[in-house]
């Protein structure tokens, strides 16, 4: 499988936006403090990520599928902790 330059940009962007979730997930799991996290932001992010995942599945774009599946898991952790701990 060969990737052109634009595909590489997409893969790097997907990696960055997925990894960007890790610091918040780690902090929430360690501290259980979610008071200053916006519930609506994480609801909207999860809706967007689910839609991207559906789109990736529809067009059979493996990097898009993987990035959004992982991002969904990470953002759901924060969302669940926010709902649980307020």
Biopython code that builds the backbone (N, CA, C, O; Angstrom):
import numpy as np
from Bio.PDB.StructureBuilder import StructureBuilder

atoms = [
    (1, "UNK", "N", (0.842, -1.162, 0.000)),
    (1, "UNK", "CA", (0.000, 0.000, 0.000)),
    (1, "UNK", "C", (0.896, 1.237, 0.000)),
    (1, "UNK", "O", (1.768, 1.375, 0.858)),
    (2, "UNK", "N", (0.685, 2.122, -0.947)),
    (2, "UNK", "CA", (1.481, 3.336, -1.022)),
    (2, "UNK", "C", (0.621, 4.530, -0.614)),
    (2, "UNK", "O", (-0.570, 4.607, -0.918)),
    (3, "UNK", "N", (1.258, 5.434, 0.071)),
    (3, "UNK", "CA", (0.577, 6.642, 0.514)),
    (3, "UNK", "C", (1.228, 7.845, -0.136)),
    (3, "UNK", "O", (2.453, 7.953, -0.195)),
    (4, "UNK", "N", (0.387, 8.753, -0.627)),
    (4, "UNK", "CA", (0.927, 9.994, -1.154)),
    (4, "UNK", "C", (1.094, 10.998, -0.012)),
    (4, "UNK", "O", (0.729, 10.718, 1.130)),
    (5, "UNK", "N", (1.634, 12.139, -0.325)),
    (5, "UNK", "CA", (1.940, 13.153, 0.683)),
    (5, "UNK", "C", (0.698, 13.576, 1.464)),
    (5, "UNK", "O", (0.764, 13.733, 2.683)),
    (6, "UNK", "N", (-0.415, 13.760, 0.793)),
    (6, "UNK", "CA", (-1.651, 14.178, 1.453)),
    (6, "UNK", "C", (-2.135, 13.100, 2.416)),
    (6, "UNK", "O", (-2.640, 13.416, 3.494)),
    (7, "UNK", "N", (-1.988, 11.843, 2.044)),
    (7, "UNK", "CA", (-2.367, 10.754, 2.946)),
    (7, "UNK", "C", (-1.513, 10.763, 4.205)),
    (7, "UNK", "O", (-2.015, 10.524, 5.303)),
    (8, "UNK", "N", (-0.231, 11.037, 4.047)),
    (8, "UNK", "CA", (0.668, 11.111, 5.201)),
    (8, "UNK", "C", (0.248, 12.257, 6.116)),
    (8, "UNK", "O", (0.253, 12.107, 7.338)),
    (9, "UNK", "N", (-0.112, 13.390, 5.540)),
    (9, "UNK", "CA", (-0.600, 14.518, 6.337)),
    (9, "UNK", "C", (-1.836, 14.098, 7.134)),
    (9, "UNK", "O", (-1.952, 14.417, 8.317)),
    (10, "UNK", "N", (-2.747, 13.391, 6.494)),
    (10, "UNK", "CA", (-3.953, 12.918, 7.170)),
    (10, "UNK", "C", (-3.649, 11.969, 8.311)),
    (10, "UNK", "O", (-4.261, 12.055, 9.376)),
    (11, "UNK", "N", (-2.710, 11.068, 8.096)),
    (11, "UNK", "CA", (-2.333, 10.107, 9.132)),
    (11, "UNK", "C", (-1.680, 10.816, 10.318)),
    (11, "UNK", "O", (-1.983, 10.514, 11.472)),
    (12, "UNK", "N", (-0.787, 11.759, 10.028)),
    (12, "UNK", "CA", (-0.129, 12.513, 11.105)),
    (12, "UNK", "C", (-1.162, 13.348, 11.872)),
    (12, "UNK", "O", (-1.112, 13.418, 13.100)),
    (13, "UNK", "N", (-2.084, 13.972, 11.160)),
    (13, "UNK", "CA", (-3.132, 14.763, 11.814)),
    (13, "UNK", "C", (-4.001, 13.881, 12.702)),
    (13, "UNK", "O", (-4.323, 14.259, 13.829)),
    (14, "UNK", "N", (-4.378, 12.722, 12.207)),
    (14, "UNK", "CA", (-5.192, 11.791, 12.996)),
    (14, "UNK", "C", (-4.441, 11.342, 14.244)),
    (14, "UNK", "O", (-5.022, 11.254, 15.326)),
    (15, "UNK", "N", (-3.161, 11.060, 14.094)),
    (15, "UNK", "CA", (-2.333, 10.656, 15.231)),
    (15, "UNK", "C", (-2.284, 11.766, 16.282)),
    (15, "UNK", "O", (-2.458, 11.513, 17.474)),
    (16, "UNK", "N", (-2.046, 12.998, 15.825)),
    (16, "UNK", "CA", (-1.932, 14.128, 16.753)),
    (16, "UNK", "C", (-3.239, 14.379, 17.499)),
    (16, "UNK", "O", (-3.227, 14.573, 18.714)),
    (17, "UNK", "N", (-4.359, 14.377, 16.790)),
    (17, "UNK", "CA", (-5.629, 14.658, 17.452)),
    (17, "UNK", "C", (-6.048, 13.524, 18.381)),
    (17, "UNK", "O", (-6.752, 13.755, 19.364)),
    (18, "UNK", "N", (-5.625, 12.317, 18.079)),
    (18, "UNK", "CA", (-5.916, 11.188, 18.965)),
    (18, "UNK", "C", (-5.055, 11.258, 20.216)),
    (18, "UNK", "O", (-5.566, 11.143, 21.330)),
    (19, "UNK", "N", (-3.766, 11.444, 20.042)),
    (19, "UNK", "CA", (-2.831, 11.501, 21.166)),
    (19, "UNK", "C", (-3.112, 12.717, 22.055)),
    (19, "UNK", "O", (-2.829, 12.684, 23.253)),
    (20, "UNK", "N", (-3.660, 13.777, 21.483)),
    (20, "UNK", "CA", (-3.964, 14.984, 22.260)),
    (20, "UNK", "C", (-4.952, 14.710, 23.390)),
    (20, "UNK", "O", (-5.015, 15.469, 24.358)),
    (21, "UNK", "N", (-5.714, 13.642, 23.274)),
    (21, "UNK", "CA", (-6.687, 13.300, 24.314)),
    (21, "UNK", "C", (-6.038, 12.679, 25.552)),
    (21, "UNK", "O", (-6.607, 12.730, 26.643)),
    (22, "UNK", "N", (-4.858, 12.098, 25.387)),
    (22, "UNK", "CA", (-4.225, 11.347, 26.477)),
    (22, "UNK", "C", (-3.971, 12.141, 27.761)),
    (22, "UNK", "O", (-4.279, 11.634, 28.840)),
    (23, "UNK", "N", (-3.429, 13.349, 27.700)),
    (23, "UNK", "CA", (-3.182, 14.067, 28.961)),
    (23, "UNK", "C", (-4.449, 14.260, 29.800)),
    (23, "UNK", "O", (-4.413, 14.117, 31.022)),
    (24, "UNK", "N", (-5.562, 14.583, 29.146)),
    (24, "UNK", "CA", (-6.815, 14.778, 29.893)),
    (24, "UNK", "C", (-7.308, 13.460, 30.477)),
    (24, "UNK", "O", (-7.752, 13.413, 31.624)),
    (25, "UNK", "N", (-7.229, 12.393, 29.693)),
    (25, "UNK", "CA", (-7.663, 11.076, 30.169)),
    (25, "UNK", "C", (-6.836, 10.653, 31.379)),
    (25, "UNK", "O", (-7.385, 10.210, 32.388)),
    (26, "UNK", "N", (-5.534, 10.788, 31.279)),
    (26, "UNK", "CA", (-4.647, 10.396, 32.381)),
    (26, "UNK", "C", (-4.946, 11.217, 33.635)),
    (26, "UNK", "O", (-5.027, 10.672, 34.735)),
    (27, "UNK", "N", (-5.107, 12.522, 33.462)),
    (27, "UNK", "CA", (-5.387, 13.391, 34.610)),
    (27, "UNK", "C", (-6.708, 13.027, 35.282)),
    (27, "UNK", "O", (-6.788, 12.958, 36.509)),
    (28, "UNK", "N", (-7.737, 12.796, 34.482)),
    (28, "UNK", "CA", (-9.050, 12.456, 35.036)),
    (28, "UNK", "C", (-9.012, 11.104, 35.746)),
    (28, "UNK", "O", (-9.609, 10.944, 36.811)),
    (29, "UNK", "N", (-8.319, 10.141, 35.166)),
    (29, "UNK", "CA", (-8.233, 8.826, 35.801)),
    (29, "UNK", "C", (-7.446, 8.874, 37.112)),
    (29, "UNK", "O", (-7.765, 8.152, 38.056)),
    (30, "UNK", "N", (-6.429, 9.716, 37.167)),
    (30, "UNK", "CA", (-5.619, 9.825, 38.390)),
    (30, "UNK", "C", (-6.333, 10.604, 39.491)),
    (30, "UNK", "O", (-6.305, 10.204, 40.655)),
    (31, "UNK", "N", (-6.971, 11.710, 39.126)),
    (31, "UNK", "CA", (-7.515, 12.623, 40.138)),
    (31, "UNK", "C", (-9.017, 12.473, 40.383)),
    (31, "UNK", "O", (-9.512, 12.840, 41.450)),
    (32, "UNK", "N", (-9.736, 11.941, 39.409)),
    (32, "UNK", "CA", (-11.204, 11.845, 39.461)),
    (32, "UNK", "C", (-11.850, 13.224, 39.549)),
    (32, "UNK", "O", (-13.022, 13.341, 39.906)),
    (33, "UNK", "N", (-11.093, 14.262, 39.226)),
    (33, "UNK", "CA", (-11.624, 15.621, 39.258)),
    (33, "UNK", "C", (-12.047, 16.038, 37.853)),
    (33, "UNK", "O", (-11.227, 16.105, 36.937)),
    (34, "UNK", "N", (-13.334, 16.316, 37.702)),
    (34, "UNK", "CA", (-13.870, 16.691, 36.390)),
    (34, "UNK", "C", (-14.699, 17.972, 36.450)),
    (34, "UNK", "O", (-15.349, 18.339, 35.471)),
    (35, "UNK", "N", (-14.675, 18.639, 37.577)),
    (35, "UNK", "CA", (-15.517, 19.822, 37.774)),
    (35, "UNK", "C", (-15.309, 20.878, 36.695)),
    (35, "UNK", "O", (-16.275, 21.490, 36.241)),
    (36, "UNK", "N", (-14.077, 21.099, 36.283)),
    (36, "UNK", "CA", (-13.776, 22.158, 35.317)),
    (36, "UNK", "C", (-13.820, 21.696, 33.866)),
    (36, "UNK", "O", (-13.448, 22.449, 32.966)),
    (37, "UNK", "N", (-14.264, 20.481, 33.631)),
    (37, "UNK", "CA", (-14.367, 19.958, 32.265)),
    (37, "UNK", "C", (-15.791, 20.187, 31.773)),
    (37, "UNK", "O", (-16.754, 19.921, 32.492)),
    (38, "UNK", "N", (-15.916, 20.679, 30.557)),
    (38, "UNK", "CA", (-17.224, 20.953, 29.976)),
    (38, "UNK", "C", (-17.903, 19.653, 29.525)),
    (38, "UNK", "O", (-17.390, 18.938, 28.665)),
    (39, "UNK", "N", (-19.049, 19.368, 30.114)),
    (39, "UNK", "CA", (-19.828, 18.194, 29.724)),
    (39, "UNK", "C", (-20.248, 18.288, 28.264)),
    (39, "UNK", "O", (-20.114, 17.327, 27.507)),
    (40, "UNK", "N", (-20.758, 19.456, 27.873)),
    (40, "UNK", "CA", (-21.249, 19.617, 26.504)),
    (40, "UNK", "C", (-20.132, 19.491, 25.474)),
    (40, "UNK", "O", (-20.358, 18.982, 24.376)),
    (41, "UNK", "N", (-18.948, 19.943, 25.809)),
    (41, "UNK", "CA", (-17.830, 19.790, 24.880)),
    (41, "UNK", "C", (-17.582, 18.313, 24.588)),
    (41, "UNK", "O", (-17.409, 17.929, 23.432)),
    (42, "UNK", "N", (-17.565, 17.491, 25.626)),
    (42, "UNK", "CA", (-17.295, 16.068, 25.420)),
    (42, "UNK", "C", (-18.466, 15.344, 24.772)),
    (42, "UNK", "O", (-18.257, 14.368, 24.051)),
    (43, "UNK", "N", (-19.681, 15.793, 25.009)),
    (43, "UNK", "CA", (-20.826, 15.222, 24.295)),
    (43, "UNK", "C", (-20.693, 15.519, 22.807)),
    (43, "UNK", "O", (-20.858, 14.626, 21.976)),
    (44, "UNK", "N", (-20.398, 16.768, 22.472)),
    (44, "UNK", "CA", (-20.283, 17.166, 21.064)),
    (44, "UNK", "C", (-19.089, 16.497, 20.396)),
    (44, "UNK", "O", (-19.197, 16.045, 19.256)),
    (45, "UNK", "N", (-17.955, 16.426, 21.083)),
    (45, "UNK", "CA", (-16.784, 15.736, 20.523)),
    (45, "UNK", "C", (-17.125, 14.284, 20.216)),
    (45, "UNK", "O", (-16.775, 13.775, 19.151)),
    (46, "UNK", "N", (-17.805, 13.616, 21.141)),
    (46, "UNK", "CA", (-18.142, 12.214, 20.916)),
    (46, "UNK", "C", (-19.101, 12.034, 19.747)),
    (46, "UNK", "O", (-18.975, 11.070, 18.992)),
    (47, "UNK", "N", (-20.042, 12.931, 19.588)),
    (47, "UNK", "CA", (-20.930, 12.869, 18.423)),
    (47, "UNK", "C", (-20.112, 13.016, 17.147)),
    (47, "UNK", "O", (-20.289, 12.245, 16.204)),
    (48, "UNK", "N", (-19.216, 14.002, 17.112)),
    (48, "UNK", "CA", (-18.369, 14.201, 15.936)),
    (48, "UNK", "C", (-17.483, 13.007, 15.646)),
    (48, "UNK", "O", (-17.336, 12.606, 14.492)),
    (49, "UNK", "N", (-16.890, 12.437, 16.684)),
    (49, "UNK", "CA", (-16.003, 11.279, 16.504)),
    (49, "UNK", "C", (-16.790, 10.075, 15.991)),
    (49, "UNK", "O", (-16.310, 9.343, 15.126)),
    (50, "UNK", "N", (-17.992, 9.867, 16.521)),
    (50, "UNK", "CA", (-18.826, 8.765, 16.032)),
    (50, "UNK", "C", (-19.154, 8.968, 14.557)),
    (50, "UNK", "O", (-19.102, 8.021, 13.772)),
    (51, "UNK", "N", (-19.489, 10.190, 14.181)),
    (51, "UNK", "CA", (-19.798, 10.471, 12.771)),
    (51, "UNK", "C", (-18.582, 10.249, 11.881)),
    (51, "UNK", "O", (-18.712, 9.695, 10.790)),
    (52, "UNK", "N", (-17.389, 10.679, 12.333)),
    (52, "UNK", "CA", (-16.163, 10.420, 11.574)),
    (52, "UNK", "C", (-15.912, 8.922, 11.447)),
    (52, "UNK", "O", (-15.487, 8.444, 10.396)),
    (53, "UNK", "N", (-16.177, 8.190, 12.515)),
    (53, "UNK", "CA", (-15.985, 6.739, 12.494)),
    (53, "UNK", "C", (-16.934, 6.084, 11.492)),
    (53, "UNK", "O", (-16.519, 5.216, 10.723)),
    (54, "UNK", "N", (-18.185, 6.488, 11.496)),
    (54, "UNK", "CA", (-19.148, 5.967, 10.521)),
    (54, "UNK", "C", (-18.696, 6.297, 9.104)),
    (54, "UNK", "O", (-18.745, 5.443, 8.218)),
    (55, "UNK", "N", (-18.259, 7.525, 8.892)),
    (55, "UNK", "CA", (-17.762, 7.933, 7.575)),
    (55, "UNK", "C", (-16.558, 7.091, 7.162)),
    (55, "UNK", "O", (-16.488, 6.622, 6.026)),
    (56, "UNK", "N", (-15.613, 6.897, 8.077)),
    (56, "UNK", "CA", (-14.440, 6.077, 7.787)),
    (56, "UNK", "C", (-14.810, 4.654, 7.423)),
    (56, "UNK", "O", (-14.222, 4.069, 6.514)),
    (57, "UNK", "N", (-15.788, 4.091, 8.132)),
    (57, "UNK", "CA", (-16.263, 2.744, 7.806)),
    (57, "UNK", "C", (-16.915, 2.716, 6.424)),
    (57, "UNK", "O", (-16.727, 1.766, 5.663)),
    (58, "UNK", "N", (-17.676, 3.753, 6.105)),
    (58, "UNK", "CA", (-18.364, 3.820, 4.814)),
    (58, "UNK", "C", (-17.385, 3.871, 3.650)),
    (58, "UNK", "O", (-17.598, 3.222, 2.625)),
    (59, "UNK", "N", (-16.300, 4.651, 3.808)),
    (59, "UNK", "CA", (-15.340, 4.775, 2.701)),
    (59, "UNK", "C", (-14.169, 3.800, 2.831)),
    (59, "UNK", "O", (-13.240, 3.833, 2.024)),
    (60, "UNK", "N", (-14.210, 2.938, 3.839)),
    (60, "UNK", "CA", (-13.158, 1.939, 4.068)),
    (60, "UNK", "C", (-11.776, 2.571, 4.205)),
    (60, "UNK", "O", (-10.813, 2.129, 3.578)),
    (61, "UNK", "N", (-11.692, 3.607, 5.032)),
    (61, "UNK", "CA", (-10.423, 4.299, 5.264)),
    (61, "UNK", "C", (-9.872, 3.843, 6.611)),
    (61, "UNK", "O", (-10.282, 4.341, 7.660)),
    (62, "UNK", "N", (-8.935, 2.890, 6.573)),
    (62, "UNK", "CA", (-8.426, 2.255, 7.784)),
    (62, "UNK", "C", (-7.814, 3.249, 8.774)),
    (62, "UNK", "O", (-8.143, 3.179, 9.958)),
    (63, "UNK", "N", (-6.937, 4.177, 8.350)),
    (63, "UNK", "CA", (-6.391, 5.135, 9.325)),
    (63, "UNK", "C", (-7.480, 5.986, 9.990)),
    (63, "UNK", "O", (-7.401, 6.277, 11.184)),
    (64, "UNK", "N", (-8.474, 6.375, 9.232)),
    (64, "UNK", "CA", (-9.579, 7.166, 9.774)),
    (64, "UNK", "C", (-10.386, 6.347, 10.783)),
    (64, "UNK", "O", (-10.794, 6.858, 11.826)),
    (65, "UNK", "N", (-10.606, 5.094, 10.469)),
    (65, "UNK", "CA", (-11.343, 4.198, 11.366)),
    (65, "UNK", "C", (-10.589, 4.016, 12.681)),
    (65, "UNK", "O", (-11.159, 4.179, 13.760)),
    (66, "UNK", "N", (-9.309, 3.677, 12.584)),
    (66, "UNK", "CA", (-8.507, 3.431, 13.787)),
    (66, "UNK", "C", (-8.410, 4.691, 14.649)),
    (66, "UNK", "O", (-8.628, 4.638, 15.859)),
    (67, "UNK", "N", (-8.084, 5.816, 14.025)),
    (67, "UNK", "CA", (-7.926, 7.064, 14.787)),
    (67, "UNK", "C", (-9.204, 7.425, 15.526)),
    (67, "UNK", "O", (-9.161, 7.809, 16.695)),
    (68, "UNK", "N", (-10.328, 7.304, 14.858)),
    (68, "UNK", "CA", (-11.581, 7.699, 15.499)),
    (68, "UNK", "C", (-12.087, 6.667, 16.489)),
    (68, "UNK", "O", (-12.764, 7.026, 17.453)),
    (69, "UNK", "N", (-11.781, 5.407, 16.281)),
    (69, "UNK", "CA", (-12.144, 4.388, 17.270)),
    (69, "UNK", "C", (-11.369, 4.620, 18.566)),
    (69, "UNK", "O", (-11.939, 4.561, 19.656)),
    (70, "UNK", "N", (-10.073, 4.882, 18.443)),
    (70, "UNK", "CA", (-9.248, 5.144, 19.634)),
    (70, "UNK", "C", (-9.674, 6.453, 20.296)),
    (70, "UNK", "O", (-9.800, 6.519, 21.519)),
    (71, "UNK", "N", (-9.893, 7.485, 19.500)),
    (71, "UNK", "CA", (-10.329, 8.771, 20.045)),
    (71, "UNK", "C", (-11.663, 8.625, 20.767)),
    (71, "UNK", "O", (-11.867, 9.213, 21.829)),
    (72, "UNK", "N", (-12.565, 7.846, 20.192)),
    (72, "UNK", "CA", (-13.864, 7.618, 20.831)),
    (72, "UNK", "C", (-13.692, 6.978, 22.209)),
    (72, "UNK", "O", (-14.333, 7.395, 23.174)),
    (73, "UNK", "N", (-12.843, 5.982, 22.299)),
    (73, "UNK", "CA", (-12.596, 5.325, 23.589)),
    (73, "UNK", "C", (-12.041, 6.332, 24.600)),
    (73, "UNK", "O", (-12.497, 6.394, 25.742)),
    (74, "UNK", "N", (-11.061, 7.112, 24.168)),
    (74, "UNK", "CA", (-10.437, 8.079, 25.078)),
    (74, "UNK", "C", (-11.419, 9.159, 25.533)),
    (74, "UNK", "O", (-11.479, 9.488, 26.718)),
    (75, "UNK", "N", (-12.181, 9.704, 24.597)),
    (75, "UNK", "CA", (-13.117, 10.767, 24.971)),
    (75, "UNK", "C", (-14.294, 10.219, 25.776)),
    (75, "UNK", "O", (-14.863, 10.931, 26.603)),
    (76, "UNK", "N", (-14.659, 8.968, 25.539)),
    (76, "UNK", "CA", (-15.720, 8.354, 26.340)),
    (76, "UNK", "C", (-15.279, 8.160, 27.785)),
    (76, "UNK", "O", (-16.089, 8.285, 28.704)),
    (77, "UNK", "N", (-14.009, 7.857, 27.988)),
    (77, "UNK", "CA", (-13.498, 7.732, 29.360)),
    (77, "UNK", "C", (-13.717, 9.042, 30.108)),
    (77, "UNK", "O", (-14.212, 9.048, 31.235)),
    (78, "UNK", "N", (-13.345, 10.143, 29.477)),
    (78, "UNK", "CA", (-13.519, 11.454, 30.119)),
    (78, "UNK", "C", (-15.004, 11.747, 30.322)),
    (78, "UNK", "O", (-15.401, 12.222, 31.386)),
    (79, "UNK", "N", (-15.816, 11.470, 29.323)),
    (79, "UNK", "CA", (-17.253, 11.741, 29.427)),
    (79, "UNK", "C", (-17.889, 10.917, 30.550)),
    (79, "UNK", "O", (-18.679, 11.445, 31.332)),
    (80, "UNK", "N", (-17.557, 9.655, 30.632)),
    (80, "UNK", "CA", (-18.102, 8.803, 31.697)),
    (80, "UNK", "C", (-17.651, 9.300, 33.066)),
    (80, "UNK", "O", (-18.448, 9.361, 34.003)),
    (81, "UNK", "N", (-16.387, 9.651, 33.178)),
    (81, "UNK", "CA", (-15.879, 10.173, 34.455)),
    (81, "UNK", "C", (-16.561, 11.499, 34.808)),
    (81, "UNK", "O", (-16.846, 11.760, 35.977)),
    (82, "UNK", "N", (-16.820, 12.326, 33.807)),
    (82, "UNK", "CA", (-17.511, 13.599, 34.044)),
    (82, "UNK", "C", (-18.922, 13.342, 34.562)),
    (82, "UNK", "O", (-19.361, 13.987, 35.515)),
    (83, "UNK", "N", (-19.622, 12.417, 33.948)),
    (83, "UNK", "CA", (-20.983, 12.098, 34.388)),
    (83, "UNK", "C", (-20.956, 11.480, 35.791)),
    (83, "UNK", "O", (-21.797, 11.798, 36.632)),
    (84, "UNK", "N", (-19.997, 10.610, 36.031)),
    (84, "UNK", "CA", (-19.896, 9.918, 37.321)),
    (84, "UNK", "C", (-19.489, 10.853, 38.465)),
    (84, "UNK", "O", (-20.043, 10.781, 39.562)),
    (85, "UNK", "N", (-18.525, 11.723, 38.198)),
    (85, "UNK", "CA", (-17.962, 12.557, 39.264)),
    (85, "UNK", "C", (-18.390, 14.023, 39.205)),
    (85, "UNK", "O", (-18.034, 14.817, 40.076)),
    (86, "UNK", "N", (-19.156, 14.373, 38.170)),
    (86, "UNK", "CA", (-19.656, 15.744, 38.064)),
    (86, "UNK", "C", (-18.575, 16.686, 37.783)),
    (86, "UNK", "O", (-18.818, 17.887, 37.662)),
]
sb = StructureBuilder()
sb.init_structure("model")
sb.init_model(0)
sb.init_chain("A")
sb.init_seg("    ")
for serial, (resi, resn, name, xyz) in enumerate(atoms, 1):
    if name == "N":
        sb.init_residue(resn, " ", resi, " ")
    sb.init_atom(name, np.array(xyz, "f"), 0.0, 1.0, " ", f" {name:<3s}", serial, name[0])
structure = sb.get_structure()
